[in-house]
Amino acid sequence: MSDLRLSLIQGDTLWLDAVANRARYGELIRPLRGQTDLVILPETFTSGFSNDPELAAEDNTGATLPWMAALAAEIDAVITGSVVMREGAQVYNRLIWMRPDGSHDHYDKRHLFRMADEHLRFSGGERRLVVELKGWRVCPLVCYDLRFPVFLRNRYQHKEARFDYDVALFVANWPAPRRGPWRTLLRARAIENLCYVAGVNRVGIDGKQLPYAGDSAVIDYVGEPLIELGNAVQVATTVLSASALAQHRERFPAWMDADAFTLQL
């Protein structure tokens, strides 16, 4: 692995206005050309966290996937974030992992936020996604997934002589009244999984009058922040050290004492 440049886009997403949101986020992303390897947008960055699929959803023929592909090619970096996507009769909170060559993968949010009835209107995903970038293995997840450590457990694969992943990232619409758990759980997931963690949240007030405090951050493998953002629109880039991660895993091999288990979904 070589070092990985990672950029957080902490924006104020407009309510149910995909055209304006693509324009707004595009303006924040374009200056990063040549300066980053991975750009991370918030959860549901084209609509805000609306539980009305008829107003928020688009399908694979919509404008967002081509927009992400064109922008990823323009800045020569991966762009990721989640959007409300319809697939047949199902609607998903779908994270898109868009590469500069136009190819992409996706992860459908597994844990749906029942306190906002997300589980009644959306379908949940059934698999965890791990993608590779510059030799790094990245596990991208969505918001409420952060609360479920079993699903996130980073195991050492002895046959392949590697961990499941090196970076876990979370795109979120995490309201300000629960900012304490957000900040705490990002650190916990990094420490227990011997990995870097990146969390990108939004700011502003959404169409349901919920406030968001941002608090986007990149946390290292011992729970220390590399960068922490406040409560304003910000773009920040940091570098993840491959050698520092490898040295920590060798110096503190807690993975050797981890309990074996099989996850049944």
N, C-alpha and C positions, 0 to 999 in steps of 0.2 A: 504494500500500500504506500502511496505517496500522500503527503498532507492534503487535506480536503478543505476547500474554501466554501463556506456556507453562509447564505444571506437570509436574514429574517425580514419579511415585509409586514410590518404591523400597521394595518390600515383601518380606516373608518368606512366600513362597507355600507353602501346605500341600500335602502330597503326595497327589494323586489325591482331593481333596475339593473339588469344584466349589462345593457349597453353602456351605461354610465360607469358601472363598476369595472368593466374591462378597460375602458379608457383611463379611469383613475389609477388602476393598478399597473397598467401599461406604462404610464408616466413615471411611476416609482421604480419599475424594473429596468427600463431601457438604459439608464446611466450605469448599470452594472456590467455592461458588455466588457468582456476581457478581464473582469475583476472577481469572478466567482465561478464555482462549479455547480452549485445547487441553490435555487431560489425557492423559498418556502412561503406560501400564501396562507391566510387563515382558512378555517372551515367555512364552507358555503359562501365563498368570496364573491359569487355573482348575485346573490340574493339576500344574504343575511340568514339567520336561523329561523326560517319560516316553516311551519308545519302544514302549509297549504301547498301540496304538490302541484295542483292545477295552475297555480300562479308562479311557482318557482322552478318547476322541472323543465328540462329539455332532454332530447335524446341524442344519439350519436350523430345525427345529421344537423344538430344545432350549431351555433356560432362559436361556442366556447372551445371545443377541441381544436378546430382550425386556428383559432386565435392563440391558444397555448403553443401549438406546433410552430406557427410562424414566429412567435416571440422567442421561443427556445432556440430556434435556428438563428435569429437575429443576434442574440446575446451569447450564443454558443455555450449554453448551460442547461441543465435539467431544471424544469419548473414543476412544482407540485403544489397542490391545494385541493380542497374538496368542493364539489358542486352537487346540486340536486339533479339526479339523472333518472329518466324513465327508460325501462327496458321491458317492452311488452306491457303486461298488466302490473308490473312491479315498479316501485320507486325506491331509489337508494340514495343514501348520503355517500357519494362515491369520491374517493380520493383518486386523482389522476396523477400519474408519474410520467411526464412528457419529456422525451429526449430531443436533443437538437436535430436528429435525423428524422423526426416525425413519428417514430415508433413510440408506443406507450403501453404501460401496464396500469391496472387499477386495483384498488382495495375498497371493498364495501364495508362501511362502518359496522362492526360486529355488535357492539353494545349500544343499544338505542335508549335514549334518555326518557325513561317512562314518566318522570316528573313533569315533562312537557308533552306527554302522549306521543312522543316520536315513534314508539313501538306500535302504535295503532295505525299510523299512516305510512310508515316506511318498512321495507323489508331489510333484515339484517344479513350481513355477510357470513360466510361459512369458512373462510380460510384467512390465514395471516399471509401477508405479502412480504417477501424479502427480495430486494433488488440490489444490483451491484453498480458501483460508480467509482472509478479510479482505484479498483481493488478493494474498496470498502463495501461491506454488506450493510444495507440500510433497511430498517423495518419501519415503514410509515403507518401511522395510526391516526385516529380521529377522536379528539375531545374526551368524551365519557370513557373511552377505552382506557384512559390513564388510571382509572380506579380499579382495574382488574389485573393484579400482578400474575395470576396463574397463566392467563392468556399471553402475557408479555414475557414469560420466563425465558431467559437467554441461556440455552444449554450449550455445553461443549460437545461437539460431534467428534468422537474419537476416530472414527473411520476416515473422516475428511481432515482431521487435525485442525479444526476451526470452530469458532463460535457461530451460533445461529446468525448473529448480527453484531456490528460494531457501533452503530448509531441507531437509536430509536427516536423518531420524531413524531410530534403531535401537532396537528392543526386544530384550532379550537375557536369556538364562540363561548367563552367561559365567563359568566357574569361576575361583575365586581363583588357582590356580596359573598361569593365563594372563592375569593382570590387567595385566601390562606391555604385551603386544600390544594389549589393549583400549584402554588409555589412549593409546597411541601412534597407533593407527590412527584413532581418532576425530579427533585433531588433523590427521593427514595428509589425511583425506578433506575436512576443512573447508578447509585451505590450498589443495589442488590444485583444488578445485571452486568456489572463491570464494563460499562459502556458509556459513551457520550449520549446525552439526551438534548434534543432541541424542542422547544415548545413555542408555537406562534399563535398568539391570541389577537383578537381585534380590539379596537378602542371605539369610543363614541356611544351613542344610544340608538337602539334598534327600533323597529316599527311597533314593538310591543312595549316600548318605553323601558327596556332593560338596559342598565348601564354596563359598560365593559371597561376594565382598568388596564388592559394590555398585559403588562408583566411578562412579555415574551422573553425568553432566555435560552442560552446554551449552557448546559451544566456538564462538568467533567465527571469522570468515573469515581471520584471521591465525594461528589456532591457540591463541589465548588463552582460558582458561576464564572464562565469565561466572559459573557456579556449579559447584562440585564437591561431591559428597556422599561421605560416608565409608562405614563398614561397619555401618550401623544402619538400621532402618526410618525413613524420612524422607519428607516431602513438601516440595518446594521449588518456588517460582515465580519466573521471571525474565521480563524484557521484551526482545524482539528489536527493535532499532532499524532501521526501513526506510531512513531517511536515511543512517545510517552505512554500511549495506551498499551502497547506491547510490553513495555517495562513494568507497568503497574500490574498487568495480568500475571506476569512472571514473578513479581515480587510479592504479590498478595493473591495466591491461587485459590481463592475461596470456592471456585467452581469445582475443585477436586473433591469437596465435601458435600456437594449439592445432592439432594435426593432425586432419584430417578422417578419419572412418572410418565404416563401417557395421557395426553389431553383428548378427551372425547367431546366433540361438538354436537 
